[in-house]
Structures are given as C-alpha cells and as structure tokens.
C-alpha cells in the first residue's frame, strides 16, 4: 500500500513542471525516474510530441506518444545527442549515485535551447522526511532510505552550471523550503 502523503507530494511536484512543458512546442520529453506508473508522462501526453520514461521499476511500454524503458541509471543515458527538448527529473536527483555524470548526459541529450526541469528535496527536508517516513509512516520509508544527498541552491548551481555547462534560468524553493524547483537551459 502506498503511504498516504505520496500522491499529494507527487502532484505538488508536477504542477510547476507541467507549466514549463506546456510552453515548449512539439516537445520531445525524457522523464528520468518516471516511476512504475509513468504518471507525469501520462499527464504531459496532450502537450508533447514524444515522451520517453526511464526507471528501474517501470514496465516497458510503447503506446502512442509514450515509451518507457526499464533501466537502472549509472552514468550514461541510452539516447543519441540532442534528442530531447526537455528532460525532467522529479524527486530523482537525490537517489543518484553519480549525479554529475547523469547531468552531463542530460546536457548531451538536450538540443540547444532545451530545458532540464527538476525538483529535489532541500537540505531542510531531511529531518522532516525522516520523521514522516520512520516515525509516522506517511511517506515511503524505502524512498527516504535511498536518498544519497539533499541539495540547496548553491549545490545545484555547482552541479548544473559549473560542472555540466547548463545555465540555470530559474530556481525557487517550494513546499515551505523543503523542495527545490529548477529550470536550466542548454546553450
């Protein structure tokens, strides 16, 4: 059974991301960490030309505009250069063992002018999420145990602009400072 807060938190992450996707004409979208139901891709389907989802838990599908691939991310993405107009990572970066390598790969698969859109828990979220997971059981214990790192604005700036060569267009905290929302562009 899914912990009670998971659907609400997922919906709150998706709203600002969807507004960016709607602004990209004929969007070719890659959703990294799409989850078992690839819910964001399904919600985005009316606004995209093509959508790919990657996750180690997703069943592989090829239906209409949406394709998914079961894959555990390490350091490479299985796509050619400049394939996508947008790449999303919604509550995924904190789970990656090699975040710099994946962000560099995102830069590679984005077309010039393409957007990386991500959400990631802030450093302030760690004690709150651990309390909600381990004491109250209303968020997934397994998901929180899998967090490798929490990020603040400076961490994301270092990872995205200084290391990977993308330019941050927008960053803000949401959910009372517990999450980061970031949009970056490939030059």
N, C-alpha and C positions, 0 to 999 in steps of 0.2 A: 504494500500500500504506500502511496506517495504521501510524504509529510505535508501537513495542511497548508503551510505557507508557500510551498514551491510554485504552484500555479500563479499566485498573486505576484511573487517576486519576478517570475518569468515575464508576465505581462508588463510589469513596470519597466523591465529592461528593454522590451521590444518597442514600446511606443516611440521614444526619440529616434531609434534606429530606423523605424519604418518611415518617418518623415524625411530622412535623408534618401532612402531608396526611392521613394515616390518622385524625388527631384531629378533622378537620373533617367534619361530617355533610353528606351530599349536596353535596359540594364542586363548585363551578364553578371550574375551574382554567385559568389562562392561563400558558403556558410560553414566555417570551420567549427567543429564541435556542435553539430546540428541536433544531437540528441536522438533518442530512439524513435521519436515521432516526427522529426524534422519539422516541428511546428512553425518556426519562423519562415522557412521556405514556403510552406503551405499558405501562410498569411500573406507573404510577399508575391505569390504567384500571379495575381492580377496585374502587378506592376513591373514584371520582369519579362525579358525575352527568353532567358535560360537561367536555370538555377541548379547548382551543384551543392550537395551537402556531404561533409566528411565527419565521421565519428566512428570510434571503435565499437559502439553499441548499436548503430543503425542497421536495419535490414537493407540490403541493396535493392533499389528500385530504379526503374526507367519508365516514367509515366508522364506524358505530356511535356511540359516545360521543365520538369524536375527529375533529377537523377541523384542518387545517393551512392556512396561508396564506403564500405566498412574498412576502416584504416586507423591504426594507432599512429599518431603523429610522432615523429622523431625529429628529423632535421630537414626534410625535403617535402615538397608538395608535388603530386603527380600530374602536373599540368605544364603546358608549354608557356613560354614567355609571353607577357602582355595579353593574356587570355580574358581577363575579367575587368569589368567596370567598377565593381565593388566587391570587397571582401569583408565579411562580418565575423566577429568573434564575441559572442555574448556569454560572459562569465566562463571564459575558456583559458585566457592567458595565465591565470593563477594556477592552472593544473599542468602547465607545460614544463617539462624538464629542460628544454632547450628553447626558451622564448626568443632569444636573439636570432637564432638560426631560422625559426619559423617567420619572424617578422621580416628578415631579409628575403625569404622565399615569397612572402606576400608582396613585397616590393617588386620582385621579379615577375610575378604573375599578373600584377596590375598593369593596365595600359597607362600611358602618360595621361595625367589628369584623373586617374582612377582613385577611388576612396577606400581607405581602411576605416571601418566603423567598429568600435569595440566598447564593451563595458567590462569592468574588472573591479572587484572589491578593493576598497581603500585600506590603508593600514588601520584606520579606526574601526573597521568592520570586524577584525579578527576576534576580539573578545566577545563581541555581540553574537557573531555567528557561532562561535564555540559554545556559548551559553545556550543559544536556541537549539543547537544540534545535540549537545551532550547532556544538558540538564533538562530541557523541555521536550526535546524530540520533535520539534515542529519544522525543522529543516533537516535535510539529509545528512546524517552522520558520515556516511561514506564519502559524500562530496566534500565535506569540510575536512575530513582526514586526508583527502587527496590534494588539498591546497599546498602548493610549494612556496608561494610568496604572495604578499599583498603589496599594492602599489599606491604611491602618491603621485602628484603631478610631476615632481622632479624625476622620479623613477621612470615614468612613462616618457618624459622628454628625452632622457638619456637613451632609453631603449629605441625609441622611434626615430628621432631626428639625428642624434649624434652617431648612433650605431648603424641604422638601417637606411638613412638617406631620404626618408619621407619627411614631409612638412606638416606639422600639426596646425590644422585650421581652427579647431575648436576643442576646448576641454572644459568640463564643468563637473562638479560633484553633484550627485543627486541622492535621494533617499537619506536625507539628513546627514550628508557627508560620508555615507557608508559605501558608495559606489562612484566610480569614475565613468564618465561618458566622454569618448574621444573620437574625433574625426580627423584623419590625416590624409594627405594627398601625395600621390607620386608626381614629381616634376617632369 
